């Protein structure tokens, strides 16, 4: 028995849609990038960050950097000792766990000038799955001979 086109579509969507729809890349600051004098709290206001999403910090190498900090260091613009400093100018941070995340630029004066980012990462939500489609009737007309042959045989032998 062949599957109907609707059944095939539902199967494909169920298998591939969750992985396609989940992770997104966010270029921090959009076209402005990671820089001084940009309001990152306004930038985050209409965004929802989920586990699996990626933050992309774009900036001129040597002018800025990115450091993940805690809330206290964020508020005081303090670079904690033993901090990992990202410096590629195209730093990608995968948001692996839900919760609050804080990032600053560690170049002197930049954090105090507003070059800092606070986000809340939500747990990953998968789209609801569709209920299984009913099995097609073998006597239903369909593409090709799948539905046609049994129906025609019934007509001939009935």
C-alpha positions in Angstrom: 0.0 0.0 0.0 1.4 3.4 -1.0 1.4 6.5 1.2 -0.6 9.5 0.2 1.2 12.7 -0.6 -0.4 14.2 2.6 1.0 11.4 4.7 4.5 11.8 3.2 4.4 15.6 3.8 3.4 15.1 7.5 6.2 12.5 8.0 8.8 14.9 6.4 7.6 17.8 8.5 7.6 15.8 11.7 11.1 14.6 11.1 12.8 17.7 9.8 10.8 20.7 11.0 12.0 20.6 14.6 15.7 20.7 13.7 15.1 23.4 11.0 13.0 25.7 13.1 15.0 25.6 16.4 18.4 27.2 16.2 18.9 30.8 15.0 22.0 33.0 14.6 21.7 36.5 16.1 24.3 39.0 15.0 24.6 41.1 18.1 23.7 44.7 17.2 22.6 43.7 13.7 24.3 46.0 11.2 25.9 48.0 14.0 27.7 45.0 15.3 29.5 44.9 18.7 30.5 48.5 19.3 30.3 51.4 21.7 27.4 53.8 21.7 24.8 51.2 20.8 21.7 50.4 23.0 21.9 46.6 23.3 18.9 46.5 25.8 16.7 48.0 23.1 18.2 45.6 20.5 17.2 42.6 22.7 13.7 43.9 23.6 11.9 42.2 20.7 14.0 39.0 20.6 13.5 35.6 22.2 16.7 33.6 22.7 16.5 29.8 23.0 18.9 27.1 23.8 20.7 26.2 20.6 20.6 29.7 19.3 24.0 31.4 18.5 25.2 34.9 19.3 27.5 36.3 16.7 29.7 39.2 17.9 31.1 41.1 14.9 33.7 43.9 15.4 37.0 45.1 14.2 39.8 42.9 15.5 41.9 44.8 18.1 39.2 47.4 18.8 36.9 45.3 20.9 36.5 41.9 22.5 33.8 39.8 24.2 33.9 38.4 27.7 31.2 36.4 29.4 30.6 37.6 33.0 28.2 37.2 35.8 25.5 39.8 36.8 27.8 41.5 39.4 30.6 42.0 37.0 28.1 43.1 34.3 26.7 45.9 36.5 30.2 47.1 37.7 31.8 46.6 34.3 34.6 44.5 35.9 36.6 41.9 34.0 37.0 39.0 36.4 40.5 37.4 36.6 40.7 34.1 34.6 38.1 35.3 32.1 38.1 33.8 28.6 38.5 36.8 26.2 37.2 36.3 22.7 39.0 38.4 20.1 38.3 37.0 16.6 36.0 39.8 15.5 33.5 37.2 14.5 32.9 35.4 17.8 30.2 32.8 17.9 28.7 31.7 21.2 26.2 28.8 21.3 23.5 29.4 23.9 23.8 25.9 25.5 21.7 26.3 28.7 18.7 28.3 29.7 19.0 31.3 32.1 20.5 34.8 32.2 23.7 35.6 30.3 25.9 38.7 30.5 28.6 39.8 28.1 30.8 42.9 28.1 33.6 44.4 26.1 36.8 44.3 28.2 38.5 47.2 26.5 39.0 50.0 29.0 35.9 52.3 29.1 33.8 50.4 26.5 31.6 48.6 29.0 30.9 51.8 30.9 30.1 53.4 27.5 27.3 50.8 27.1 29.1 48.0 25.2 27.5 45.2 27.2 24.7 42.7 26.6 22.3 41.0 28.9 19.9 38.3 27.6 17.7 35.6 29.0 17.8 32.2 27.3 14.6 30.2 27.2 14.5 26.4 27.2 14.2 25.0 23.8 10.6 24.6 22.7 9.7 22.3 19.9 6.8 22.9 17.6 3.8 20.7 18.4 3.7 17.6 16.4 0.7 16.9 14.2 -1.5 13.8 14.8 -0.8 11.0 12.4 -2.8 11.2 9.1 -5.3 8.5 8.6 -4.2 5.7 6.4 -5.4 6.1 2.8 -8.1 3.7 1.7 -6.8 1.2 -0.9 -10.0 1.9 -2.9 -9.4 5.7 -3.1 -8.2 7.2 -6.3 -4.7 8.4 -6.0 -1.7 9.3 -8.1 -0.4 6.5 -10.3 -1.9 3.0 -10.1 -2.0 2.7 -6.3 -5.6 3.7 -5.9 -6.8 3.0 -9.4 -6.0 -0.7 -9.7 -8.0 -2.0 -6.6 -11.0 0.2 -7.5 -11.0 -0.9 -11.1 -10.6 -4.6 -10.1 -13.6 -4.2 -7.8 -15.6 -2.7 -10.7 -14.7 -5.5 -13.0 -15.3 -8.4 -10.6 -18.3 -7.0 -8.8 
